[in-house]
């Protein structure tokens, strides 16, 4: 597949810090599958998006 201007725009990652960073469009698909924080106990302080991105590095 040759790179065209359309595909270059679609796959451009210049605005992301790391190659494993998720774009908002992909996070919208993943987020509903993540566990919700429980009502009881400590509130969650961990950003699950960053956890998923860290796993993508591996």
SULDA-V587585 format. One record per residue. N is the residue number from 1. PHI is phi in radians with two decimals (none if undefined). D_FIRST is the distance of its C-alpha to the first C-alpha in Angstrom with 1 decimal. Layout:
# SULDA-V587585
{{N | PHI | D_FIRST} {N | PHI | D_FIRST}}
This chain:
# SULDA-V587585
{{1 | none | 0.0} {2 | -1.46 | 3.8} {3 | -1.35 | 6.5} {4 | -1.96 | 9.0} {5 | -1.08 | 12.5} {6 | -1.16 | 12.3} {7 | -1.25 | 9.8} {8 | -1.09 | 11.7} {9 | -1.14 | 14.9} {10 | -1.15 | 14.0} {11 | -1.81 | 13.2} {12 | -1.13 | 15.8} {13 | -2.24 | 18.5} {14 | -1.12 | 21.0} {15 | -1.45 | 23.7} {16 | -1.74 | 23.9} {17 | -1.31 | 26.2} {18 | -2.06 | 24.6} {19 | -1.14 | 21.2} {20 | -1.50 | 22.9} {21 | -1.10 | 24.2} {22 | -1.60 | 23.6} {23 | -1.40 | 22.9} {24 | -1.05 | 25.6} {25 | -1.10 | 23.4} {26 | -1.33 | 22.8} {27 | -1.13 | 26.4} {28 | -1.05 | 27.7} {29 | -1.35 | 26.3} {30 | -1.48 | 27.7} {31 | -0.95 | 31.1} {32 | -1.09 | 32.8} {33 | -1.46 | 32.5} {34 | -1.36 | 34.3} {35 | -1.19 | 38.1} {36 | -1.35 | 40.3} {37 | -1.22 | 43.1} {38 | -1.36 | 46.4} {39 | -1.25 | 49.3} {40 | -1.69 | 51.7} {41 | 1.59 | 51.5} {42 | -1.23 | 49.9} {43 | -1.24 | 47.3} {44 | -1.32 | 43.7} {45 | -1.95 | 42.9} {46 | -1.47 | 39.5} {47 | -1.46 | 36.4} {48 | -1.15 | 34.3} {49 | -1.10 | 31.1} {50 | -1.18 | 31.7} {51 | -1.12 | 32.5} {52 | -1.10 | 29.2} {53 | -1.10 | 27.4} {54 | -1.14 | 29.5} {55 | -1.18 | 28.7} {56 | -1.21 | 24.9} {57 | -1.16 | 25.7} {58 | -1.19 | 27.0}}
